[in-house]
Amino acid sequence: MALLGLVLVGGALVALPGKTAFRVRGLFLATLVGPAQSSSRTFLARIVTPEREGEAFGLYATTGRAVGFLGPLAFSGFIALFDTQRAGLAGSTVVLLVGLVALLPIRPPESVR
């Protein structure tokens, strides 16, 4: 839900005009980042088998660092393409949307440990 909220608010940041509204949506966006990060770790802990937790969290940390360039690259790339900073926010929102789409087919296990 936090990731969906990030995508929706990010889209609203790009689409809707006005400085005050932009700041309010930006603050709302900032409140969703922490829950998205913490829930991703919790979800990983729920879906990984107990014997493979170290491997899964190691891969989680490594991929986080490896793809950490995508947000800034999309931000600056969209600014270069469209010549406006608002378009940069669209680039970052696209990265979040790709992550959301990649996460959709993953289902948690039925039993809770």
Phi and psi restraints in degrees (range 20) as a CNS / XPLOR table:
assign (resid 1 and name C) (resid 2 and name N)
       (resid 2 and name CA) (resid 2 and name C) 1.0 -65.7 20.0 2
assign (resid 2 and name N) (resid 2 and name CA)
       (resid 2 and name C) (resid 3 and name N) 1.0 -39.9 20.0 2
assign (resid 2 and name C) (resid 3 and name N)
       (resid 3 and name CA) (resid 3 and name C) 1.0 -66.5 20.0 2
assign (resid 3 and name N) (resid 3 and name CA)
       (resid 3 and name C) (resid 4 and name N) 1.0 -40.8 20.0 2
assign (resid 3 and name C) (resid 4 and name N)
       (resid 4 and name CA) (resid 4 and name C) 1.0 -62.0 20.0 2
assign (resid 4 and name N) (resid 4 and name CA)
       (resid 4 and name C) (resid 5 and name N) 1.0 -42.0 20.0 2
assign (resid 4 and name C) (resid 5 and name N)
       (resid 5 and name CA) (resid 5 and name C) 1.0 -61.3 20.0 2
assign (resid 5 and name N) (resid 5 and name CA)
       (resid 5 and name C) (resid 6 and name N) 1.0 -40.6 20.0 2
assign (resid 5 and name C) (resid 6 and name N)
       (resid 6 and name CA) (resid 6 and name C) 1.0 -61.3 20.0 2
assign (resid 6 and name N) (resid 6 and name CA)
       (resid 6 and name C) (resid 7 and name N) 1.0 -41.9 20.0 2
assign (resid 6 and name C) (resid 7 and name N)
       (resid 7 and name CA) (resid 7 and name C) 1.0 -66.9 20.0 2
assign (resid 7 and name N) (resid 7 and name CA)
       (resid 7 and name C) (resid 8 and name N) 1.0 -45.1 20.0 2
assign (resid 7 and name C) (resid 8 and name N)
       (resid 8 and name CA) (resid 8 and name C) 1.0 -65.9 20.0 2
assign (resid 8 and name N) (resid 8 and name CA)
       (resid 8 and name C) (resid 9 and name N) 1.0 -45.8 20.0 2
assign (resid 8 and name C) (resid 9 and name N)
       (resid 9 and name CA) (resid 9 and name C) 1.0 -68.6 20.0 2
assign (resid 9 and name N) (resid 9 and name CA)
       (resid 9 and name C) (resid 10 and name N) 1.0 -37.1 20.0 2
assign (resid 9 and name C) (resid 10 and name N)
       (resid 10 and name CA) (resid 10 and name C) 1.0 -60.7 20.0 2
assign (resid 10 and name N) (resid 10 and name CA)
       (resid 10 and name C) (resid 11 and name N) 1.0 -41.9 20.0 2
assign (resid 10 and name C) (resid 11 and name N)
       (resid 11 and name CA) (resid 11 and name C) 1.0 -64.2 20.0 2
assign (resid 11 and name N) (resid 11 and name CA)
       (resid 11 and name C) (resid 12 and name N) 1.0 -39.3 20.0 2
assign (resid 11 and name C) (resid 12 and name N)
       (resid 12 and name CA) (resid 12 and name C) 1.0 -66.5 20.0 2
assign (resid 12 and name N) (resid 12 and name CA)
       (resid 12 and name C) (resid 13 and name N) 1.0 -35.5 20.0 2
assign (resid 12 and name C) (resid 13 and name N)
       (resid 13 and name CA) (resid 13 and name C) 1.0 -60.4 20.0 2
assign (resid 13 and name N) (resid 13 and name CA)
       (resid 13 and name C) (resid 14 and name N) 1.0 -38.1 20.0 2
assign (resid 13 and name C) (resid 14 and name N)
       (resid 14 and name CA) (resid 14 and name C) 1.0 -75.4 20.0 2
assign (resid 14 and name N) (resid 14 and name CA)
       (resid 14 and name C) (resid 15 and name N) 1.0 -41.8 20.0 2
assign (resid 14 and name C) (resid 15 and name N)
       (resid 15 and name CA) (resid 15 and name C) 1.0 -83.3 20.0 2
assign (resid 15 and name N) (resid 15 and name CA)
       (resid 15 and name C) (resid 16 and name N) 1.0 -37.5 20.0 2
assign (resid 15 and name C) (resid 16 and name N)
       (resid 16 and name CA) (resid 16 and name C) 1.0 -94.3 20.0 2
assign (resid 16 and name N) (resid 16 and name CA)
       (resid 16 and name C) (resid 17 and name N) 1.0 135.2 20.0 2
assign (resid 16 and name C) (resid 17 and name N)
       (resid 17 and name CA) (resid 17 and name C) 1.0 -85.3 20.0 2
assign (resid 17 and name N) (resid 17 and name CA)
       (resid 17 and name C) (resid 18 and name N) 1.0 170.5 20.0 2
assign (resid 17 and name C) (resid 18 and name N)
       (resid 18 and name CA) (resid 18 and name C) 1.0 106.6 20.0 2
assign (resid 18 and name N) (resid 18 and name CA)
       (resid 18 and name C) (resid 19 and name N) 1.0 131.2 20.0 2
assign (resid 18 and name C) (resid 19 and name N)
       (resid 19 and name CA) (resid 19 and name C) 1.0 -67.8 20.0 2
assign (resid 19 and name N) (resid 19 and name CA)
       (resid 19 and name C) (resid 20 and name N) 1.0 -45.1 20.0 2
assign (resid 19 and name C) (resid 20 and name N)
       (resid 20 and name CA) (resid 20 and name C) 1.0 -64.9 20.0 2
assign (resid 20 and name N) (resid 20 and name CA)
       (resid 20 and name C) (resid 21 and name N) 1.0 -45.4 20.0 2
assign (resid 20 and name C) (resid 21 and name N)
       (resid 21 and name CA) (resid 21 and name C) 1.0 -62.9 20.0 2
assign (resid 21 and name N) (resid 21 and name CA)
       (resid 21 and name C) (resid 22 and name N) 1.0 -36.5 20.0 2
assign (resid 21 and name C) (resid 22 and name N)
       (resid 22 and name CA) (resid 22 and name C) 1.0 -61.9 20.0 2
assign (resid 22 and name N) (resid 22 and name CA)
       (resid 22 and name C) (resid 23 and name N) 1.0 -43.9 20.0 2
assign (resid 22 and name C) (resid 23 and name N)
       (resid 23 and name CA) (resid 23 and name C) 1.0 -66.3 20.0 2
assign (resid 23 and name N) (resid 23 and name CA)
       (resid 23 and name C) (resid 24 and name N) 1.0 -41.0 20.0 2
assign (resid 23 and name C) (resid 24 and name N)
       (resid 24 and name CA) (resid 24 and name C) 1.0 -63.9 20.0 2
assign (resid 24 and name N) (resid 24 and name CA)
       (resid 24 and name C) (resid 25 and name N) 1.0 -45.6 20.0 2
assign (resid 24 and name C) (resid 25 and name N)
       (resid 25 and name CA) (resid 25 and name C) 1.0 -65.6 20.0 2
assign (resid 25 and name N) (resid 25 and name CA)
       (resid 25 and name C) (resid 26 and name N) 1.0 -35.7 20.0 2
assign (resid 25 and name C) (resid 26 and name N)
       (resid 26 and name CA) (resid 26 and name C) 1.0 -63.0 20.0 2
assign (resid 26 and name N) (resid 26 and name CA)
       (resid 26 and name C) (resid 27 and name N) 1.0 -41.4 20.0 2
assign (resid 26 and name C) (resid 27 and name N)
       (resid 27 and name CA) (resid 27 and name C) 1.0 -64.6 20.0 2
assign (resid 27 and name N) (resid 27 and name CA)
       (resid 27 and name C) (resid 28 and name N) 1.0 -40.2 20.0 2
assign (resid 27 and name C) (resid 28 and name N)
       (resid 28 and name CA) (resid 28 and name C) 1.0 -64.4 20.0 2
assign (resid 28 and name N) (resid 28 and name CA)
       (resid 28 and name C) (resid 29 and name N) 1.0 -40.1 20.0 2
assign (resid 28 and name C) (resid 29 and name N)
       (resid 29 and name CA) (resid 29 and name C) 1.0 -60.5 20.0 2
assign (resid 29 and name N) (resid 29 and name CA)
       (resid 29 and name C) (resid 30 and name N) 1.0 -42.5 20.0 2
assign (resid 29 and name C) (resid 30 and name N)
       (resid 30 and name CA) (resid 30 and name C) 1.0 -64.4 20.0 2
assign (resid 30 and name N) (resid 30 and name CA)
       (resid 30 and name C) (resid 31 and name N) 1.0 -31.4 20.0 2
assign (resid 30 and name C) (resid 31 and name N)
       (resid 31 and name CA) (resid 31 and name C) 1.0 -72.9 20.0 2
assign (resid 31 and name N) (resid 31 and name CA)
       (resid 31 and name C) (resid 32 and name N) 1.0 -15.0 20.0 2
assign (resid 31 and name C) (resid 32 and name N)
       (resid 32 and name CA) (resid 32 and name C) 1.0 -92.0 20.0 2
assign (resid 32 and name N) (resid 32 and name CA)
       (resid 32 and name C) (resid 33 and name N) 1.0 -15.8 20.0 2
assign (resid 32 and name C) (resid 33 and name N)
       (resid 33 and name CA) (resid 33 and name C) 1.0 -66.3 20.0 2
assign (resid 33 and name N) (resid 33 and name CA)
       (resid 33 and name C) (resid 34 and name N) 1.0 -47.7 20.0 2
assign (resid 33 and name C) (resid 34 and name N)
       (resid 34 and name CA) (resid 34 and name C) 1.0 -59.4 20.0 2
assign (resid 34 and name N) (resid 34 and name CA)
       (resid 34 and name C) (resid 35 and name N) 1.0 -50.7 20.0 2
assign (resid 34 and name C) (resid 35 and name N)
       (resid 35 and name CA) (resid 35 and name C) 1.0 -60.5 20.0 2
assign (resid 35 and name N) (resid 35 and name CA)
       (resid 35 and name C) (resid 36 and name N) 1.0 -35.3 20.0 2
assign (resid 35 and name C) (resid 36 and name N)
       (resid 36 and name CA) (resid 36 and name C) 1.0 -64.9 20.0 2
assign (resid 36 and name N) (resid 36 and name CA)
       (resid 36 and name C) (resid 37 and name N) 1.0 -42.3 20.0 2
assign (resid 36 and name C) (resid 37 and name N)
       (resid 37 and name CA) (resid 37 and name C) 1.0 -67.5 20.0 2
assign (resid 37 and name N) (resid 37 and name CA)
       (resid 37 and name C) (resid 38 and name N) 1.0 -46.9 20.0 2
assign (resid 37 and name C) (resid 38 and name N)
       (resid 38 and name CA) (resid 38 and name C) 1.0 -68.8 20.0 2
assign (resid 38 and name N) (resid 38 and name CA)
       (resid 38 and name C) (resid 39 and name N) 1.0 -38.1 20.0 2
assign (resid 38 and name C) (resid 39 and name N)
       (resid 39 and name CA) (resid 39 and name C) 1.0 -69.6 20.0 2
assign (resid 39 and name N) (resid 39 and name CA)
       (resid 39 and name C) (resid 40 and name N) 1.0 -29.1 20.0 2
assign (resid 39 and name C) (resid 40 and name N)
       (resid 40 and name CA) (resid 40 and name C) 1.0 -66.5 20.0 2
assign (resid 40 and name N) (resid 40 and name CA)
       (resid 40 and name C) (resid 41 and name N) 1.0 -39.3 20.0 2
assign (resid 40 and name C) (resid 41 and name N)
       (resid 41 and name CA) (resid 41 and name C) 1.0 -67.5 20.0 2
assign (resid 41 and name N) (resid 41 and name CA)
       (resid 41 and name C) (resid 42 and name N) 1.0 -41.8 20.0 2
assign (resid 41 and name C) (resid 42 and name N)
       (resid 42 and name CA) (resid 42 and name C) 1.0 -63.8 20.0 2
assign (resid 42 and name N) (resid 42 and name CA)
       (resid 42 and name C) (resid 43 and name N) 1.0 -42.8 20.0 2
assign (resid 42 and name C) (resid 43 and name N)
       (resid 43 and name CA) (resid 43 and name C) 1.0 -63.4 20.0 2
assign (resid 43 and name N) (resid 43 and name CA)
       (resid 43 and name C) (resid 44 and name N) 1.0 -41.7 20.0 2
assign (resid 43 and name C) (resid 44 and name N)
       (resid 44 and name CA) (resid 44 and name C) 1.0 -61.7 20.0 2
assign (resid 44 and name N) (resid 44 and name CA)
       (resid 44 and name C) (resid 45 and name N) 1.0 -41.4 20.0 2
assign (resid 44 and name C) (resid 45 and name N)
       (resid 45 and name CA) (resid 45 and name C) 1.0 -63.0 20.0 2
assign (resid 45 and name N) (resid 45 and name CA)
       (resid 45 and name C) (resid 46 and name N) 1.0 -31.5 20.0 2
assign (resid 45 and name C) (resid 46 and name N)
       (resid 46 and name CA) (resid 46 and name C) 1.0 -75.8 20.0 2
assign (resid 46 and name N) (resid 46 and name CA)
       (resid 46 and name C) (resid 47 and name N) 1.0 -33.5 20.0 2
assign (resid 46 and name C) (resid 47 and name N)
       (resid 47 and name CA) (resid 47 and name C) 1.0 -93.0 20.0 2
assign (resid 47 and name N) (resid 47 and name CA)
       (resid 47 and name C) (resid 48 and name N) 1.0 -16.8 20.0 2
assign (resid 47 and name C) (resid 48 and name N)
       (resid 48 and name CA) (resid 48 and name C) 1.0 -86.2 20.0 2
assign (resid 48 and name N) (resid 48 and name CA)
       (resid 48 and name C) (resid 49 and name N) 1.0 145.2 20.0 2
assign (resid 48 and name C) (resid 49 and name N)
       (resid 49 and name CA) (resid 49 and name C) 1.0 -72.9 20.0 2
assign (resid 49 and name N) (resid 49 and name CA)
       (resid 49 and name C) (resid 50 and name N) 1.0 147.7 20.0 2
assign (resid 49 and name C) (resid 50 and name N)
       (resid 50 and name CA) (resid 50 and name C) 1.0 -57.0 20.0 2
assign (resid 50 and name N) (resid 50 and name CA)
       (resid 50 and name C) (resid 51 and name N) 1.0 -31.9 20.0 2
assign (resid 50 and name C) (resid 51 and name N)
       (resid 51 and name CA) (resid 51 and name C) 1.0 -72.4 20.0 2
assign (resid 51 and name N) (resid 51 and name CA)
       (resid 51 and name C) (resid 52 and name N) 1.0 -18.4 20.0 2
assign (resid 51 and name C) (resid 52 and name N)
       (resid 52 and name CA) (resid 52 and name C) 1.0 -114.6 20.0 2
assign (resid 52 and name N) (resid 52 and name CA)
       (resid 52 and name C) (resid 53 and name N) 1.0 17.4 20.0 2
assign (resid 52 and name C) (resid 53 and name N)
       (resid 53 and name CA) (resid 53 and name C) 1.0 -61.6 20.0 2
assign (resid 53 and name N) (resid 53 and name CA)
       (resid 53 and name C) (resid 54 and name N) 1.0 -44.9 20.0 2
assign (resid 53 and name C) (resid 54 and name N)
       (resid 54 and name CA) (resid 54 and name C) 1.0 -60.7 20.0 2
assign (resid 54 and name N) (resid 54 and name CA)
       (resid 54 and name C) (resid 55 and name N) 1.0 -44.4 20.0 2
assign (resid 54 and name C) (resid 55 and name N)
       (resid 55 and name CA) (resid 55 and name C) 1.0 -63.4 20.0 2
assign (resid 55 and name N) (resid 55 and name CA)
       (resid 55 and name C) (resid 56 and name N) 1.0 -44.2 20.0 2
assign (resid 55 and name C) (resid 56 and name N)
       (resid 56 and name CA) (resid 56 and name C) 1.0 -66.3 20.0 2
assign (resid 56 and name N) (resid 56 and name CA)
       (resid 56 and name C) (resid 57 and name N) 1.0 -44.7 20.0 2
assign (resid 56 and name C) (resid 57 and name N)
       (resid 57 and name CA) (resid 57 and name C) 1.0 -72.3 20.0 2
assign (resid 57 and name N) (resid 57 and name CA)
       (resid 57 and name C) (resid 58 and name N) 1.0 -29.7 20.0 2
assign (resid 57 and name C) (resid 58 and name N)
       (resid 58 and name CA) (resid 58 and name C) 1.0 -65.1 20.0 2
assign (resid 58 and name N) (resid 58 and name CA)
       (resid 58 and name C) (resid 59 and name N) 1.0 -43.5 20.0 2
assign (resid 58 and name C) (resid 59 and name N)
       (resid 59 and name CA) (resid 59 and name C) 1.0 -65.1 20.0 2
assign (resid 59 and name N) (resid 59 and name CA)
       (resid 59 and name C) (resid 60 and name N) 1.0 -39.1 20.0 2
assign (resid 59 and name C) (resid 60 and name N)
       (resid 60 and name CA) (resid 60 and name C) 1.0 -59.0 20.0 2
assign (resid 60 and name N) (resid 60 and name CA)
       (resid 60 and name C) (resid 61 and name N) 1.0 -47.2 20.0 2
assign (resid 60 and name C) (resid 61 and name N)
       (resid 61 and name CA) (resid 61 and name C) 1.0 -67.3 20.0 2
assign (resid 61 and name N) (resid 61 and name CA)
       (resid 61 and name C) (resid 62 and name N) 1.0 -41.2 20.0 2
assign (resid 61 and name C) (resid 62 and name N)
       (resid 62 and name CA) (resid 62 and name C) 1.0 -66.0 20.0 2
assign (resid 62 and name N) (resid 62 and name CA)
       (resid 62 and name C) (resid 63 and name N) 1.0 -45.7 20.0 2
assign (resid 62 and name C) (resid 63 and name N)
       (resid 63 and name CA) (resid 63 and name C) 1.0 -67.8 20.0 2
assign (resid 63 and name N) (resid 63 and name CA)
       (resid 63 and name C) (resid 64 and name N) 1.0 -33.1 20.0 2
assign (resid 63 and name C) (resid 64 and name N)
       (resid 64 and name CA) (resid 64 and name C) 1.0 -60.2 20.0 2
assign (resid 64 and name N) (resid 64 and name CA)
       (resid 64 and name C) (resid 65 and name N) 1.0 -41.6 20.0 2
assign (resid 64 and name C) (resid 65 and name N)
       (resid 65 and name CA) (resid 65 and name C) 1.0 -73.4 20.0 2
assign (resid 65 and name N) (resid 65 and name CA)
       (resid 65 and name C) (resid 66 and name N) 1.0 -36.8 20.0 2
assign (resid 65 and name C) (resid 66 and name N)
       (resid 66 and name CA) (resid 66 and name C) 1.0 -68.7 20.0 2
assign (resid 66 and name N) (resid 66 and name CA)
       (resid 66 and name C) (resid 67 and name N) 1.0 -34.9 20.0 2
assign (resid 66 and name C) (resid 67 and name N)
       (resid 67 and name CA) (resid 67 and name C) 1.0 -102.0 20.0 2
assign (resid 67 and name N) (resid 67 and name CA)
       (resid 67 and name C) (resid 68 and name N) 1.0 8.1 20.0 2
assign (resid 67 and name C) (resid 68 and name N)
       (resid 68 and name CA) (resid 68 and name C) 1.0 -62.0 20.0 2
assign (resid 68 and name N) (resid 68 and name CA)
       (resid 68 and name C) (resid 69 and name N) 1.0 -14.8 20.0 2
assign (resid 68 and name C) (resid 69 and name N)
       (resid 69 and name CA) (resid 69 and name C) 1.0 -83.1 20.0 2
assign (resid 69 and name N) (resid 69 and name CA)
       (resid 69 and name C) (resid 70 and name N) 1.0 -15.5 20.0 2
assign (resid 69 and name C) (resid 70 and name N)
       (resid 70 and name CA) (resid 70 and name C) 1.0 -64.6 20.0 2
assign (resid 70 and name N) (resid 70 and name CA)
       (resid 70 and name C) (resid 71 and name N) 1.0 -42.8 20.0 2
assign (resid 70 and name C) (resid 71 and name N)
       (resid 71 and name CA) (resid 71 and name C) 1.0 -61.5 20.0 2
assign (resid 71 and name N) (resid 71 and name CA)
       (resid 71 and name C) (resid 72 and name N) 1.0 -54.1 20.0 2
assign (resid 71 and name C) (resid 72 and name N)
       (resid 72 and name CA) (resid 72 and name C) 1.0 -62.6 20.0 2
assign (resid 72 and name N) (resid 72 and name CA)
       (resid 72 and name C) (resid 73 and name N) 1.0 -35.1 20.0 2
assign (resid 72 and name C) (resid 73 and name N)
       (resid 73 and name CA) (resid 73 and name C) 1.0 -65.9 20.0 2
assign (resid 73 and name N) (resid 73 and name CA)
       (resid 73 and name C) (resid 74 and name N) 1.0 -44.6 20.0 2
assign (resid 73 and name C) (resid 74 and name N)
       (resid 74 and name CA) (resid 74 and name C) 1.0 -65.2 20.0 2
assign (resid 74 and name N) (resid 74 and name CA)
       (resid 74 and name C) (resid 75 and name N) 1.0 -40.7 20.0 2
assign (resid 74 and name C) (resid 75 and name N)
       (resid 75 and name CA) (resid 75 and name C) 1.0 -58.8 20.0 2
assign (resid 75 and name N) (resid 75 and name CA)
       (resid 75 and name C) (resid 76 and name N) 1.0 -54.2 20.0 2
assign (resid 75 and name C) (resid 76 and name N)
       (resid 76 and name CA) (resid 76 and name C) 1.0 -69.9 20.0 2
assign (resid 76 and name N) (resid 76 and name CA)
       (resid 76 and name C) (resid 77 and name N) 1.0 -33.8 20.0 2
assign (resid 76 and name C) (resid 77 and name N)
       (resid 77 and name CA) (resid 77 and name C) 1.0 -65.1 20.0 2
assign (resid 77 and name N) (resid 77 and name CA)
       (resid 77 and name C) (resid 78 and name N) 1.0 -42.9 20.0 2
assign (resid 77 and name C) (resid 78 and name N)
       (resid 78 and name CA) (resid 78 and name C) 1.0 -68.3 20.0 2
assign (resid 78 and name N) (resid 78 and name CA)
       (resid 78 and name C) (resid 79 and name N) 1.0 -34.5 20.0 2
assign (resid 78 and name C) (resid 79 and name N)
       (resid 79 and name CA) (resid 79 and name C) 1.0 -64.3 20.0 2
assign (resid 79 and name N) (resid 79 and name CA)
       (resid 79 and name C) (resid 80 and name N) 1.0 -43.4 20.0 2
assign (resid 79 and name C) (resid 80 and name N)
       (resid 80 and name CA) (resid 80 and name C) 1.0 -64.2 20.0 2
assign (resid 80 and name N) (resid 80 and name CA)
       (resid 80 and name C) (resid 81 and name N) 1.0 -38.6 20.0 2
assign (resid 80 and name C) (resid 81 and name N)
       (resid 81 and name CA) (resid 81 and name C) 1.0 -71.1 20.0 2
assign (resid 81 and name N) (resid 81 and name CA)
       (resid 81 and name C) (resid 82 and name N) 1.0 -43.0 20.0 2
assign (resid 81 and name C) (resid 82 and name N)
       (resid 82 and name CA) (resid 82 and name C) 1.0 -108.1 20.0 2
assign (resid 82 and name N) (resid 82 and name CA)
       (resid 82 and name C) (resid 83 and name N) 1.0 -4.8 20.0 2
assign (resid 82 and name C) (resid 83 and name N)
       (resid 83 and name CA) (resid 83 and name C) 1.0 58.8 20.0 2
assign (resid 83 and name N) (resid 83 and name CA)
       (resid 83 and name C) (resid 84 and name N) 1.0 38.3 20.0 2
assign (resid 83 and name C) (resid 84 and name N)
       (resid 84 and name CA) (resid 84 and name C) 1.0 -153.1 20.0 2
assign (resid 84 and name N) (resid 84 and name CA)
       (resid 84 and name C) (resid 85 and name N) 1.0 143.3 20.0 2
assign (resid 84 and name C) (resid 85 and name N)
       (resid 85 and name CA) (resid 85 and name C) 1.0 -68.4 20.0 2
assign (resid 85 and name N) (resid 85 and name CA)
       (resid 85 and name C) (resid 86 and name N) 1.0 -27.8 20.0 2
assign (resid 85 and name C) (resid 86 and name N)
       (resid 86 and name CA) (resid 86 and name C) 1.0 -61.5 20.0 2
assign (resid 86 and name N) (resid 86 and name CA)
       (resid 86 and name C) (resid 87 and name N) 1.0 -34.9 20.0 2
assign (resid 86 and name C) (resid 87 and name N)
       (resid 87 and name CA) (resid 87 and name C) 1.0 -66.6 20.0 2
assign (resid 87 and name N) (resid 87 and name CA)
       (resid 87 and name C) (resid 88 and name N) 1.0 -30.9 20.0 2
assign (resid 87 and name C) (resid 88 and name N)
       (resid 88 and name CA) (resid 88 and name C) 1.0 -59.2 20.0 2
assign (resid 88 and name N) (resid 88 and name CA)
       (resid 88 and name C) (resid 89 and name N) 1.0 -38.1 20.0 2
assign (resid 88 and name C) (resid 89 and name N)
       (resid 89 and name CA) (resid 89 and name C) 1.0 -65.0 20.0 2
assign (resid 89 and name N) (resid 89 and name CA)
       (resid 89 and name C) (resid 90 and name N) 1.0 -32.7 20.0 2
assign (resid 89 and name C) (resid 90 and name N)
       (resid 90 and name CA) (resid 90 and name C) 1.0 -64.0 20.0 2
assign (resid 90 and name N) (resid 90 and name CA)
       (resid 90 and name C) (resid 91 and name N) 1.0 -39.2 20.0 2
assign (resid 90 and name C) (resid 91 and name N)
       (resid 91 and name CA) (resid 91 and name C) 1.0 -61.5 20.0 2
assign (resid 91 and name N) (resid 91 and name CA)
       (resid 91 and name C) (resid 92 and name N) 1.0 -44.8 20.0 2
assign (resid 91 and name C) (resid 92 and name N)
       (resid 92 and name CA) (resid 92 and name C) 1.0 -64.8 20.0 2
assign (resid 92 and name N) (resid 92 and name CA)
       (resid 92 and name C) (resid 93 and name N) 1.0 -36.8 20.0 2
assign (resid 92 and name C) (resid 93 and name N)
       (resid 93 and name CA) (resid 93 and name C) 1.0 -67.0 20.0 2
assign (resid 93 and name N) (resid 93 and name CA)
       (resid 93 and name C) (resid 94 and name N) 1.0 -35.5 20.0 2
assign (resid 93 and name C) (resid 94 and name N)
       (resid 94 and name CA) (resid 94 and name C) 1.0 -62.7 20.0 2
assign (resid 94 and name N) (resid 94 and name CA)
       (resid 94 and name C) (resid 95 and name N) 1.0 -41.3 20.0 2
assign (resid 94 and name C) (resid 95 and name N)
       (resid 95 and name CA) (resid 95 and name C) 1.0 -61.5 20.0 2
assign (resid 95 and name N) (resid 95 and name CA)
       (resid 95 and name C) (resid 96 and name N) 1.0 -43.0 20.0 2
assign (resid 95 and name C) (resid 96 and name N)
       (resid 96 and name CA) (resid 96 and name C) 1.0 -64.2 20.0 2
assign (resid 96 and name N) (resid 96 and name CA)
       (resid 96 and name C) (resid 97 and name N) 1.0 -39.6 20.0 2
assign (resid 96 and name C) (resid 97 and name N)
       (resid 97 and name CA) (resid 97 and name C) 1.0 -64.8 20.0 2
assign (resid 97 and name N) (resid 97 and name CA)
       (resid 97 and name C) (resid 98 and name N) 1.0 -40.5 20.0 2
assign (resid 97 and name C) (resid 98 and name N)
       (resid 98 and name CA) (resid 98 and name C) 1.0 -61.6 20.0 2
assign (resid 98 and name N) (resid 98 and name CA)
       (resid 98 and name C) (resid 99 and name N) 1.0 -42.0 20.0 2
assign (resid 98 and name C) (resid 99 and name N)
       (resid 99 and name CA) (resid 99 and name C) 1.0 -62.8 20.0 2
assign (resid 99 and name N) (resid 99 and name CA)
       (resid 99 and name C) (resid 100 and name N) 1.0 -40.9 20.0 2
assign (resid 99 and name C) (resid 100 and name N)
       (resid 100 and name CA) (resid 100 and name C) 1.0 -63.6 20.0 2
assign (resid 100 and name N) (resid 100 and name CA)
       (resid 100 and name C) (resid 101 and name N) 1.0 -44.5 20.0 2
assign (resid 100 and name C) (resid 101 and name N)
       (resid 101 and name CA) (resid 101 and name C) 1.0 -64.1 20.0 2
assign (resid 101 and name N) (resid 101 and name CA)
       (resid 101 and name C) (resid 102 and name N) 1.0 -38.8 20.0 2
assign (resid 101 and name C) (resid 102 and name N)
       (resid 102 and name CA) (resid 102 and name C) 1.0 -67.0 20.0 2
assign (resid 102 and name N) (resid 102 and name CA)
       (resid 102 and name C) (resid 103 and name N) 1.0 -28.9 20.0 2
assign (resid 102 and name C) (resid 103 and name N)
       (resid 103 and name CA) (resid 103 and name C) 1.0 -82.5 20.0 2
assign (resid 103 and name N) (resid 103 and name CA)
       (resid 103 and name C) (resid 104 and name N) 1.0 -24.4 20.0 2
assign (resid 103 and name C) (resid 104 and name N)
       (resid 104 and name CA) (resid 104 and name C) 1.0 -55.8 20.0 2
assign (resid 104 and name N) (resid 104 and name CA)
       (resid 104 and name C) (resid 105 and name N) 1.0 -40.8 20.0 2
assign (resid 104 and name C) (resid 105 and name N)
       (resid 105 and name CA) (resid 105 and name C) 1.0 -75.0 20.0 2
assign (resid 105 and name N) (resid 105 and name CA)
       (resid 105 and name C) (resid 106 and name N) 1.0 -9.5 20.0 2
assign (resid 105 and name C) (resid 106 and name N)
       (resid 106 and name CA) (resid 106 and name C) 1.0 -83.9 20.0 2
assign (resid 106 and name N) (resid 106 and name CA)
       (resid 106 and name C) (resid 107 and name N) 1.0 125.7 20.0 2
assign (resid 106 and name C) (resid 107 and name N)
       (resid 107 and name CA) (resid 107 and name C) 1.0 -115.0 20.0 2
assign (resid 107 and name N) (resid 107 and name CA)
       (resid 107 and name C) (resid 108 and name N) 1.0 140.3 20.0 2
assign (resid 107 and name C) (resid 108 and name N)
       (resid 108 and name CA) (resid 108 and name C) 1.0 -71.7 20.0 2
assign (resid 108 and name N) (resid 108 and name CA)
       (resid 108 and name C) (resid 109 and name N) 1.0 157.3 20.0 2
assign (resid 108 and name C) (resid 109 and name N)
       (resid 109 and name CA) (resid 109 and name C) 1.0 -67.2 20.0 2
assign (resid 109 and name N) (resid 109 and name CA)
       (resid 109 and name C) (resid 110 and name N) 1.0 156.0 20.0 2
assign (resid 109 and name C) (resid 110 and name N)
       (resid 110 and name CA) (resid 110 and name C) 1.0 -67.5 20.0 2
assign (resid 110 and name N) (resid 110 and name CA)
       (resid 110 and name C) (resid 111 and name N) 1.0 -40.5 20.0 2
assign (resid 110 and name C) (resid 111 and name N)
       (resid 111 and name CA) (resid 111 and name C) 1.0 -88.2 20.0 2
assign (resid 111 and name N) (resid 111 and name CA)
       (resid 111 and name C) (resid 112 and name N) 1.0 146.2 20.0 2
assign (resid 111 and name C) (resid 112 and name N)
       (resid 112 and name CA) (resid 112 and name C) 1.0 -103.9 20.0 2
assign (resid 112 and name N) (resid 112 and name CA)
       (resid 112 and name C) (resid 113 and name N) 1.0 131.0 20.0 2
